[in-house]
Amino acid sequence: MAQDRVSLPLGFDIPEGWVPVEPASVGAEGAVFVAVHSAPDGEFTPNITLSVGQRPDHAGVTDIADEAVERLGRTMAALEVLRRKVIGAPDAPGVTQVLRVRTGEGQELVQTQVLLTVPGTTPADRLILEIACTATPETARRLGDDFRRFVGSVHVRRDFPADEGEDS
């Protein structure tokens, strides 16, 4: 992706049944936060990832969503965009998209992505939050409400005290 990874003081609520893990421990080095579901679904453990990237260019939010699809497609045997919807306000647009993917091992998964714009003081300071939930199709339906609650709770913390964790 044409964005630089950055850290940002974010607050969010981790849904019950989800356990935070070190991103590198699950191969998500670019993420700032990863949680896995405590009840794995067979051979695949459902996960939520949160990444933050700076986007000083003028790419539109749908172009950024296309980049996310292309990036994921490079690691999967097959990928199909099932649904996409532009959300948010003109000054802070976002995209939700649901992808069906097949791994190299033939496992069918669903990834729901939410890309949100955090406007900066100048266009060069614009950030993109990329939030994704990956699970088997059956589990994705069951955990959809958890993911929606997580996304709805994500916010930039203006009052970032040094002694608090990131899930407040």
Order of alpha helices (4+ residues) and beta strands (2+ residues): beta-beta-beta-beta-beta-alpha-beta-beta-beta-beta-alpha-beta
